[in-house]
């Protein structure tokens, strides 16, 4: 599903990634760990089409994303990849339901169909009773569940999560970890997560450690 081949990323003289190779299969639950500055988030951003490598190639579902134009990348990203970030990135002026619907609206989909799908996701994530609340009316854990639903709305084949529980207390963090595990086991969702949280890393099927820009053997 994801093939990272000899990826290098340089910022001027600074070499952030130094020949990374990685294969992730459909249905994998993978954690990427390592110290701050090791290149974890950079690798996730490259897989997510948010950055371009200096050298190497990245294939997702058979498409070499390093060869796509900016417009093609944007379309590919919206249809194939769902993102969950540490700080949720919900739009304050919209309700939970509206925030979940936004990526599908960007695809020009029928409003009624999108809202029905969003309601089903909110129900799956046990937060449908908060659908009409705006982000500032939701707890941190509830906001993160809305962010997960938003990542799933376009039936993305891959969920990329960057420190998803980093801004949550221990109870909400554990609930989120269990939710990601459920999505992987029950729905076969492919998930790649960057984390410093050992509890989250330890429930994933594969743990990949990056050190000084390379994958530690």
KETI-16621 format. One record per residue: residue in three letters; residue number from 1; z, y, x of N, C-alpha, C in turn. Coordinates in steps of 0.02 Angstrom, whole numbers, m for minus. Last residue first. Layout:
KETI-16621
+-----+-----+--------+--------+--------+--------+--------+--------+--------+--------+--------+
|   r |   k |    nc3 |    nc2 |    nc1 |   cac3 |   cac2 |   cac1 |    cc3 |    cc2 |    cc1 |
+-----+-----+--------+--------+--------+--------+--------+--------+--------+--------+--------+
| ALA | NUM |      Z |      Y |      X |      Z |      Y |      X |      Z |      Y |      X |
...
+-----+-----+--------+--------+--------+--------+--------+--------+--------+--------+--------+
end
This chain:
KETI-16621
+-----+-----+--------+--------+--------+--------+--------+--------+--------+--------+--------+
|   r |   k |    nc3 |    nc2 |    nc1 |   cac3 |   cac2 |   cac1 |    cc3 |    cc2 |    cc1 |
+-----+-----+--------+--------+--------+--------+--------+--------+--------+--------+--------+
| UNK | 217 |    633 |    m13 |    894 |    621 |    m85 |    887 |    686 |   m124 |    879 |
| UNK | 216 |    617 |    138 |    811 |    659 |     98 |    856 |    648 |     24 |    842 |
| UNK | 215 |    477 |    238 |    807 |    517 |    188 |    770 |    552 |    143 |    819 |
| UNK | 214 |    492 |    404 |    876 |    462 |    337 |    874 |    507 |    290 |    834 |
| UNK | 213 |    561 |    524 |    885 |    492 |    525 |    864 |    456 |    458 |    863 |
| UNK | 212 |    694 |    494 |    922 |    650 |    533 |    967 |    576 |    525 |    950 |
| UNK | 211 |    696 |    362 |    812 |    733 |    395 |    866 |    683 |    429 |    912 |
| UNK | 210 |    712 |    289 |    655 |    671 |    331 |    699 |    717 |    364 |    750 |
| UNK | 209 |    725 |    134 |    577 |    760 |    186 |    614 |    711 |    223 |    660 |
| UNK | 208 |    715 |     65 |    421 |    676 |     85 |    479 |    712 |    142 |    513 |
| UNK | 207 |    753 |    m70 |    323 |    782 |     m9 |    353 |    744 |      5 |    418 |
| UNK | 206 |    712 |   m144 |    170 |    694 |   m133 |    240 |    725 |    m68 |    264 |
| UNK | 205 |    776 |   m146 |     48 |    752 |   m209 |     76 |    736 |   m203 |    151 |
| UNK | 204 |    932 |    m54 |     27 |    859 |    m59 |     30 |    838 |   m125 |     63 |
| UNK | 203 |   1065 |    m44 |     39 |   1041 |    m81 |    m20 |    965 |    m87 |    m20 |
| UNK | 202 |   1088 |     32 |    153 |   1106 |    m39 |    155 |   1084 |    m79 |     93 |
| UNK | 201 |   1056 |    162 |    120 |   1014 |    126 |    168 |   1026 |     51 |    164 |
| UNK | 200 |   1166 |    193 |     37 |   1098 |    190 |     10 |   1053 |    149 |     56 |
| UNK | 199 |   1271 |    187 |    129 |   1274 |    146 |     68 |   1205 |    139 |     37 |
| UNK | 198 |   1236 |    282 |    225 |   1233 |    210 |    242 |   1235 |    166 |    181 |
| UNK | 197 |   1142 |    421 |    214 |   1194 |    385 |    177 |   1187 |    310 |    190 |
| UNK | 196 |   1041 |    490 |    262 |   1096 |    481 |    309 |   1151 |    438 |    278 |
| UNK | 195 |    870 |    449 |    221 |    940 |    459 |    204 |    985 |    454 |    265 |
| UNK | 194 |    719 |    438 |    136 |    751 |    462 |    198 |    824 |    476 |    181 |
| UNK | 193 |    637 |    308 |     54 |    690 |    357 |     52 |    715 |    374 |    122 |
| UNK | 192 |    516 |    245 |    m49 |    530 |    260 |     21 |    579 |    318 |     23 |
| UNK | 191 |    474 |    123 |   m166 |    517 |    180 |   m151 |    526 |    186 |    m75 |
| UNK | 190 |    383 |     56 |   m296 |    386 |     63 |   m224 |    422 |    128 |   m207 |
| UNK | 189 |    447 |    m30 |   m435 |    429 |     35 |   m406 |    435 |     34 |   m331 |
| UNK | 188 |    475 |   m135 |   m519 |    431 |   m147 |   m462 |    409 |    m84 |   m427 |
| UNK | 187 |    564 |   m122 |   m619 |    498 |    m94 |   m631 |    450 |   m105 |   m573 |
| UNK | 186 |    679 |   m188 |   m572 |    657 |   m200 |   m640 |    585 |   m175 |   m654 |
| UNK | 185 |    691 |   m148 |   m435 |    696 |   m219 |   m455 |    665 |   m232 |   m523 |
| UNK | 184 |    670 |     m8 |   m432 |    635 |    m52 |   m386 |    634 |   m124 |   m412 |
| UNK | 183 |    755 |     39 |   m530 |    684 |     55 |   m534 |    643 |      8 |   m490 |
| UNK | 182 |    877 |     m8 |   m476 |    852 |    m34 |   m540 |    777 |    m21 |   m548 |
| UNK | 181 |    887 |     70 |   m362 |    884 |     m3 |   m355 |    856 |    m35 |   m419 |
| UNK | 180 |    899 |    195 |   m421 |    841 |    181 |   m379 |    832 |    106 |   m370 |
| UNK | 179 |   1024 |    174 |   m485 |    964 |    189 |   m524 |    901 |    174 |   m484 |
| UNK | 178 |   1110 |    157 |   m378 |   1100 |    101 |   m424 |   1038 |    111 |   m467 |
| UNK | 177 |   1102 |    287 |   m326 |   1081 |    230 |   m285 |   1066 |    169 |   m330 |
| UNK | 176 |   1158 |    360 |   m431 |   1088 |    370 |   m413 |   1061 |    311 |   m372 |
| UNK | 175 |   1289 |    312 |   m428 |   1249 |    303 |   m488 |   1174 |    311 |   m473 |
| UNK | 174 |   1328 |    357 |   m301 |   1325 |    285 |   m314 |   1282 |    271 |   m376 |
| UNK | 173 |   1323 |    495 |   m325 |   1280 |    465 |   m274 |   1272 |    390 |   m286 |
| UNK | 172 |   1422 |    513 |   m419 |   1353 |    524 |   m439 |   1304 |    495 |   m389 |
| UNK | 171 |   1531 |    478 |   m334 |   1519 |    443 |   m397 |   1447 |    450 |   m419 |
| UNK | 170 |   1524 |    570 |   m226 |   1519 |    498 |   m214 |   1503 |    459 |   m278 |
| UNK | 169 |   1416 |    710 |   m268 |   1480 |    681 |   m250 |   1473 |    604 |   m249 |
| UNK | 168 |   1259 |    761 |   m192 |   1299 |    734 |   m247 |   1366 |    709 |   m222 |
| UNK | 167 |   1166 |    794 |   m100 |   1201 |    850 |   m131 |   1245 |    827 |   m189 |
| UNK | 166 |   1109 |    676 |    m58 |   1142 |    718 |     m9 |   1182 |    775 |    m38 |
| UNK | 165 |   1033 |    588 |   m126 |   1104 |    591 |   m146 |   1143 |    638 |   m100 |
| UNK | 164 |    906 |    601 |    m69 |    915 |    612 |   m141 |    987 |    618 |   m164 |
| UNK | 163 |    837 |    627 |     59 |    909 |    637 |     50 |    927 |    647 |    m24 |
| UNK | 162 |    691 |    618 |    m19 |    719 |    647 |     42 |    792 |    666 |     30 |
| UNK | 161 |    583 |    495 |    m78 |    646 |    530 |    m89 |    676 |    554 |    m23 |
| UNK | 160 |    440 |    449 |   m161 |    466 |    470 |    m97 |    528 |    513 |   m110 |
| UNK | 159 |    367 |    320 |   m248 |    418 |    371 |   m253 |    444 |    385 |   m182 |
| UNK | 158 |    204 |    271 |   m296 |    254 |    278 |   m242 |    303 |    333 |   m258 |
| UNK | 157 |    125 |    276 |   m404 |    133 |    210 |   m374 |    188 |    211 |   m320 |
| UNK | 156 |    170 |    367 |   m550 |    156 |    367 |   m478 |    169 |    297 |   m449 |
| UNK | 155 |    162 |    404 |   m684 |    156 |    333 |   m665 |    138 |    326 |   m591 |
| UNK | 154 |    196 |    533 |   m704 |    125 |    519 |   m696 |    112 |    447 |   m674 |
| UNK | 153 |    337 |    526 |   m710 |    299 |    544 |   m770 |    224 |    527 |   m764 |
| UNK | 152 |    421 |    507 |   m602 |    391 |    448 |   m633 |    341 |    464 |   m687 |
| UNK | 151 |    474 |    628 |   m566 |    436 |    591 |   m515 |    398 |    532 |   m545 |
| UNK | 150 |    546 |    656 |   m682 |    487 |    697 |   m665 |    443 |    661 |   m614 |
| UNK | 149 |    650 |    565 |   m665 |    604 |    557 |   m721 |    540 |    596 |   m709 |
| UNK | 148 |    710 |    623 |   m552 |    682 |    556 |   m547 |    632 |    544 |   m604 |
| UNK | 147 |    753 |    744 |   m608 |    705 |    745 |   m553 |    672 |    677 |   m544 |
| UNK | 146 |    847 |    695 |   m698 |    788 |    730 |   m724 |    733 |    732 |   m671 |
| UNK | 145 |    937 |    649 |   m604 |    904 |    600 |   m649 |    842 |    631 |   m681 |
| UNK | 144 |    979 |    768 |   m550 |    942 |    722 |   m507 |    907 |    669 |   m549 |
| UNK | 143 |   1047 |    825 |   m657 |    987 |    858 |   m631 |    946 |    810 |   m589 |
| UNK | 142 |   1153 |    735 |   m667 |   1104 |    739 |   m721 |   1040 |    773 |   m698 |
| UNK | 141 |   1220 |    763 |   m546 |   1193 |    696 |   m558 |   1141 |    696 |   m613 |
| UNK | 140 |   1257 |    897 |   m569 |   1213 |    879 |   m513 |   1181 |    811 |   m523 |
| UNK | 139 |   1246 |    933 |   m748 |   1283 |    918 |   m686 |   1233 |    901 |   m631 |
| UNK | 138 |   1166 |   1068 |   m835 |   1171 |    998 |   m816 |   1213 |    989 |   m753 |
| UNK | 137 |   1139 |   1197 |   m856 |   1184 |   1166 |   m905 |   1195 |   1092 |   m890 |
| UNK | 136 |   1044 |   1233 |   m767 |   1112 |   1260 |   m755 |   1163 |   1233 |   m805 |
| UNK | 135 |    927 |   1170 |   m824 |    961 |   1144 |   m764 |   1032 |   1169 |   m754 |
| UNK | 134 |    948 |   1162 |  m1005 |    916 |   1188 |   m944 |    957 |   1167 |   m883 |
| UNK | 133 |    930 |   1037 |  m1131 |    972 |   1079 |  m1088 |    933 |   1102 |  m1027 |
| UNK | 132 |    864 |    945 |  m1205 |    853 |   1015 |  m1222 |    895 |   1063 |  m1180 |
| UNK | 131 |    906 |    820 |  m1157 |    836 |    840 |  m1150 |    824 |    913 |  m1163 |
| UNK | 130 |   1021 |    749 |  m1158 |   1023 |    814 |  m1123 |    953 |    845 |  m1118 |
| UNK | 129 |   1002 |    626 |  m1210 |   1043 |    672 |  m1250 |   1048 |    741 |  m1218 |
| UNK | 128 |    936 |    555 |  m1111 |    896 |    583 |  m1166 |    935 |    633 |  m1208 |
| UNK | 127 |    986 |    490 |  m1005 |    998 |    562 |  m1006 |    959 |    595 |  m1064 |
| UNK | 126 |    957 |    359 |   m956 |   1019 |    374 |   m992 |   1036 |    449 |   m992 |
| UNK | 125 |    835 |    326 |   m910 |    882 |    351 |   m860 |    947 |    375 |   m891 |
| UNK | 124 |    770 |    294 |  m1027 |    778 |    242 |   m976 |    831 |    261 |   m926 |
| UNK | 123 |    766 |    421 |  m1084 |    806 |    369 |  m1115 |    820 |    313 |  m1065 |
| UNK | 122 |    677 |    483 |  m1000 |    745 |    510 |  m1004 |    792 |    458 |  m1036 |
| UNK | 121 |    564 |    404 |  m1029 |    594 |    403 |   m962 |    665 |    429 |   m963 |
| UNK | 120 |    542 |    438 |  m1162 |    555 |    369 |  m1145 |    587 |    363 |  m1076 |
| UNK | 119 |    514 |    574 |  m1148 |    573 |    553 |  m1185 |    592 |    481 |  m1169 |
| UNK | 118 |    393 |    565 |  m1080 |    451 |    596 |  m1047 |    515 |    576 |  m1082 |
| UNK | 117 |    311 |    509 |  m1177 |    323 |    472 |  m1115 |    385 |    499 |  m1079 |
| UNK | 116 |    312 |    614 |  m1268 |    337 |    548 |  m1288 |    354 |    507 |  m1227 |
| UNK | 115 |    253 |    716 |  m1193 |    323 |    724 |  m1215 |    353 |    658 |  m1236 |
| UNK | 114 |    123 |    663 |  m1179 |    165 |    675 |  m1120 |    239 |    679 |  m1140 |
| UNK | 113 |     77 |    662 |  m1310 |     82 |    599 |  m1273 |    129 |    607 |  m1213 |
| UNK | 112 |     79 |    799 |  m1340 |    120 |    752 |  m1379 |    130 |    687 |  m1341 |
| UNK | 111 |    m13 |    853 |  m1245 |     57 |    873 |  m1246 |    101 |    822 |  m1282 |
| UNK | 110 |   m129 |    765 |  m1148 |   m109 |    785 |  m1215 |    m33 |    796 |  m1218 |
| UNK | 109 |   m154 |    829 |   m979 |   m144 |    777 |  m1029 |   m120 |    805 |  m1096 |
| UNK | 108 |   m180 |    905 |   m866 |   m217 |    920 |   m927 |   m208 |    868 |   m982 |
| UNK | 107 |   m105 |    890 |   m757 |   m163 |    847 |   m761 |   m204 |    859 |   m823 |
| UNK | 106 |      0 |    972 |   m786 |    m47 |    995 |   m734 |   m110 |    952 |   m732 |
| UNK | 105 |     70 |    891 |   m872 |     34 |    948 |   m900 |    m18 |    974 |   m851 |
| UNK | 104 |    127 |    807 |   m778 |     75 |    780 |   m822 |     36 |    836 |   m856 |
| UNK | 103 |    221 |    892 |   m716 |    167 |    862 |   m677 |    110 |    834 |   m719 |
| UNK | 102 |    305 |    932 |   m835 |    261 |    978 |   m798 |    206 |    944 |   m757 |
| UNK | 101 |    398 |    848 |   m898 |    328 |    849 |   m921 |    280 |    885 |   m875 |
| UNK | 100 |    521 |    877 |   m841 |    492 |    810 |   m832 |    417 |    811 |   m848 |
| UNK |  99 |    540 |   1007 |   m889 |    534 |    995 |   m817 |    502 |    927 |   m803 |
| UNK |  98 |    552 |    982 |  m1026 |    495 |   1020 |  m1001 |    485 |   1010 |   m927 |
| UNK |  97 |    675 |    913 |  m1028 |    614 |    882 |  m1053 |    552 |    917 |  m1025 |
| UNK |  96 |    763 |   1012 |   m980 |    754 |    948 |   m943 |    689 |    915 |   m964 |
| UNK |  95 |    681 |   1174 |   m999 |    729 |   1121 |  m1017 |    716 |   1059 |   m974 |
| UNK |  94 |    655 |   1312 |   m884 |    631 |   1258 |   m927 |    686 |   1208 |   m941 |
| UNK |  93 |    701 |   1401 |   m793 |    685 |   1428 |   m859 |    663 |   1374 |   m909 |
| UNK |  92 |    718 |   1333 |   m671 |    777 |   1355 |   m709 |    762 |   1375 |   m781 |
| UNK |  91 |    644 |   1187 |   m621 |    630 |   1257 |   m639 |    682 |   1280 |   m689 |
| UNK |  90 |    714 |   1088 |   m489 |    698 |   1098 |   m559 |    687 |   1172 |   m573 |
| UNK |  89 |    749 |   1041 |   m361 |    689 |   1083 |   m370 |    666 |   1086 |   m443 |
| UNK |  88 |    843 |    945 |   m300 |    815 |    937 |   m367 |    750 |    976 |   m379 |
| UNK |  87 |    887 |    943 |   m170 |    909 |    998 |   m213 |    871 |   1002 |   m279 |
| UNK |  86 |    830 |    829 |   m113 |    902 |    836 |   m113 |    925 |    889 |   m164 |
| UNK |  85 |    693 |    764 |   m214 |    722 |    801 |   m158 |    798 |    808 |   m166 |
| UNK |  84 |    569 |    655 |   m250 |    638 |    670 |   m268 |    670 |    702 |   m207 |
| UNK |  83 |    401 |    639 |   m306 |    448 |    663 |   m256 |    517 |    673 |   m287 |
| UNK |  82 |    267 |    523 |   m322 |    322 |    560 |   m354 |    374 |    578 |   m302 |
| UNK |  81 |     94 |    503 |   m309 |    158 |    509 |   m274 |    207 |    550 |   m315 |
| UNK |  80 |    m27 |    500 |   m380 |     m4 |    440 |   m346 |     66 |    442 |   m318 |
| UNK |  79 |    m63 |    621 |   m438 |    m76 |    559 |   m475 |    m41 |    498 |   m445 |
| UNK |  78 |    m32 |    720 |   m348 |     m5 |    725 |   m416 |    m12 |    660 |   m454 |
| UNK |  77 |   m105 |    678 |   m234 |    m31 |    683 |   m233 |     m3 |    681 |   m304 |
| UNK |  76 |   m237 |    695 |   m276 |   m212 |    629 |   m256 |   m136 |    626 |   m260 |
| UNK |  75 |   m242 |    834 |   m294 |   m254 |    789 |   m350 |   m226 |    719 |   m336 |
| UNK |  74 |   m216 |    876 |   m163 |   m173 |    899 |   m218 |   m180 |    852 |   m278 |
| UNK |  73 |   m322 |    819 |    m92 |   m253 |    799 |    m78 |   m207 |    817 |   m136 |
| UNK |  72 |   m430 |    889 |   m144 |   m426 |    816 |   m156 |   m355 |    791 |   m144 |
| UNK |  71 |   m399 |   1015 |    m94 |   m403 |   1005 |   m166 |   m397 |    931 |   m184 |
| UNK |  70 |   m405 |    991 |     45 |   m343 |   1015 |     14 |   m343 |   1002 |    m61 |
| UNK |  69 |   m492 |    834 |     72 |   m488 |    906 |     72 |   m422 |    927 |     39 |
| UNK |  68 |   m450 |    686 |    168 |   m461 |    721 |    105 |   m456 |    797 |    114 |
| UNK |  67 |   m417 |    614 |    278 |   m487 |    635 |    272 |   m502 |    674 |    208 |
| UNK |  66 |   m291 |    569 |    268 |   m303 |    619 |    321 |   m375 |    645 |    318 |
| UNK |  65 |   m288 |    469 |    176 |   m273 |    536 |    152 |   m285 |    590 |    205 |
| UNK |  64 |   m387 |    344 |    144 |   m364 |    378 |    204 |   m352 |    451 |    186 |
| UNK |  63 |   m346 |    228 |     21 |   m375 |    293 |     34 |   m345 |    324 |     97 |
| UNK |  62 |   m275 |    111 |     m4 |   m343 |    106 |     22 |   m378 |    171 |     36 |
| UNK |  61 |   m149 |    155 |    m42 |   m191 |    119 |    m90 |   m264 |    119 |    m69 |
| UNK |  60 |   m158 |    260 |     90 |   m117 |    245 |     31 |   m163 |    215 |    m21 |
| UNK |  59 |   m159 |    278 |    264 |   m193 |    251 |    205 |   m142 |    238 |    150 |
| UNK |  58 |   m170 |    389 |    392 |   m123 |    363 |    341 |   m163 |    341 |    281 |
| UNK |  57 |   m198 |    401 |    570 |   m221 |    398 |    501 |   m165 |    370 |    456 |
| UNK |  56 |   m203 |    511 |    717 |   m187 |    451 |    679 |   m212 |    455 |    607 |
| UNK |  55 |   m135 |    674 |    757 |   m178 |    616 |    771 |   m157 |    559 |    726 |
| UNK |  54 |    m66 |    768 |    684 |   m108 |    790 |    740 |   m158 |    736 |    758 |
| UNK |  53 |    m61 |    753 |    504 |    m44 |    732 |    572 |    m90 |    763 |    624 |
| UNK |  52 |    m13 |    873 |    383 |    m66 |    834 |    413 |    m47 |    814 |    484 |
| UNK |  51 |    100 |    869 |    241 |     81 |    892 |    308 |     24 |    848 |    333 |
| UNK |  50 |    104 |    814 |    119 |    128 |    883 |    123 |    115 |    913 |    192 |
| UNK |  49 |     78 |    682 |     93 |     21 |    728 |     98 |     42 |    801 |    102 |
| UNK |  48 |    181 |    592 |    108 |    175 |    627 |     45 |    119 |    678 |     42 |
| UNK |  47 |    173 |    557 |    240 |    155 |    506 |    190 |    143 |    540 |    123 |
| UNK |  46 |    222 |    680 |    290 |    155 |    657 |    307 |    130 |    605 |    256 |
| UNK |  45 |    352 |    679 |    241 |    306 |    732 |    220 |    233 |    713 |    235 |
| UNK |  44 |    404 |    570 |    312 |    400 |    567 |    239 |    351 |    619 |    213 |
| UNK |  43 |    398 |    620 |    442 |    359 |    561 |    424 |    351 |    557 |    349 |
| UNK |  42 |    490 |    726 |    428 |    421 |    740 |    447 |    376 |    682 |    428 |
| UNK |  41 |    608 |    658 |    405 |    579 |    697 |    351 |    507 |    715 |    365 |
| UNK |  40 |    620 |    595 |    536 |    621 |    558 |    473 |    585 |    597 |    417 |
| UNK |  39 |    635 |    648 |    663 |    567 |    645 |    635 |    563 |    610 |    568 |
| UNK |  38 |    757 |    679 |    718 |    722 |    621 |    745 |    650 |    615 |    720 |
| UNK |  37 |    833 |    780 |    666 |    783 |    798 |    715 |    743 |    740 |    742 |
| UNK |  36 |    979 |    683 |    648 |    943 |    744 |    630 |    894 |    762 |    686 |
| UNK |  35 |    952 |    504 |    672 |    989 |    567 |    680 |    946 |    626 |    658 |
| UNK |  34 |    903 |    386 |    544 |    902 |    413 |    611 |    939 |    480 |    613 |
| UNK |  33 |    799 |    297 |    425 |    861 |    325 |    449 |    853 |    350 |    521 |
| UNK |  32 |    722 |    258 |    281 |    708 |    283 |    347 |    770 |    320 |    371 |
| UNK |  31 |    709 |    116 |    175 |    747 |    175 |    197 |    726 |    192 |    267 |
| UNK |  30 |    614 |     47 |     43 |    621 |     59 |    114 |    663 |    121 |    127 |
| UNK |  29 |    564 |    m72 |    m56 |    615 |    m19 |    m59 |    636 |     m8 |     14 |
| UNK |  28 |    402 |   m126 |   m112 |    454 |   m120 |    m60 |    502 |    m63 |    m77 |
| UNK |  27 |    298 |   m126 |   m201 |    362 |   m153 |   m224 |    417 |   m151 |   m172 |
| UNK |  26 |    173 |   m149 |    m80 |    188 |   m132 |   m150 |    253 |   m165 |   m171 |
| UNK |  25 |    230 |   m120 |     90 |    194 |   m157 |     38 |    215 |   m133 |    m32 |
| UNK |  24 |    199 |    m25 |    230 |    243 |    m32 |    172 |    204 |    m64 |    116 |
| UNK |  23 |    194 |    m12 |    403 |    162 |    m41 |    344 |    214 |    m50 |    289 |
| UNK |  22 |    172 |     97 |    539 |    216 |     75 |    485 |    174 |     46 |    428 |
| UNK |  21 |    186 |    182 |    692 |    149 |    132 |    653 |    196 |    102 |    601 |
| UNK |  20 |    180 |    331 |    783 |    216 |    291 |    734 |    168 |    245 |    696 |
| UNK |  19 |    167 |    422 |    900 |    134 |    357 |    892 |    171 |    311 |    845 |
| UNK |  18 |    276 |    521 |    892 |    242 |    500 |    953 |    213 |    430 |    947 |
| UNK |  17 |    323 |    673 |    817 |    310 |    602 |    808 |    263 |    579 |    863 |
| UNK |  16 |    342 |    794 |    890 |    391 |    772 |    840 |    384 |    697 |    827 |
| UNK |  15 |    330 |    884 |   1030 |    303 |    821 |   1002 |    356 |    792 |    955 |
| UNK |  14 |    294 |   1049 |   1065 |    345 |   1004 |   1038 |    313 |    943 |   1005 |
| UNK |  13 |    194 |   1133 |   1095 |    215 |   1087 |   1148 |    267 |   1037 |   1124 |
| UNK |  12 |    137 |   1138 |    933 |    129 |   1167 |   1000 |    146 |   1116 |   1052 |
| UNK |  11 |    197 |   1013 |    862 |    201 |   1084 |    846 |    197 |   1121 |    914 |
| UNK |  10 |    120 |    858 |    825 |    142 |    907 |    875 |    146 |    976 |    844 |
| UNK |   9 |    123 |    693 |    784 |    127 |    761 |    756 |    157 |    807 |    808 |
| UNK |   8 |     37 |    540 |    767 |     67 |    590 |    811 |     70 |    656 |    773 |
| UNK |   7 |     23 |    374 |    716 |     31 |    444 |    696 |     67 |    484 |    750 |
| UNK |   6 |    m33 |    241 |    710 |    m30 |    281 |    772 |    m26 |    356 |    758 |
| UNK |   5 |    m46 |    229 |    543 |    m76 |    202 |    605 |    m74 |    254 |    660 |
| UNK |   4 |     24 |    170 |    400 |     28 |    226 |    447 |      6 |    200 |    515 |
| UNK |   3 |    m12 |    121 |    245 |    m25 |    101 |    315 |    m26 |    164 |    358 |
| UNK |   2 |     45 |     65 |     94 |     47 |    122 |    140 |     38 |     95 |    211 |
| UNK |   1 |      0 |    m60 |     41 |      0 |      0 |      0 |      0 |     63 |     43 |
+-----+-----+--------+--------+--------+--------+--------+--------+--------+--------+--------+
end
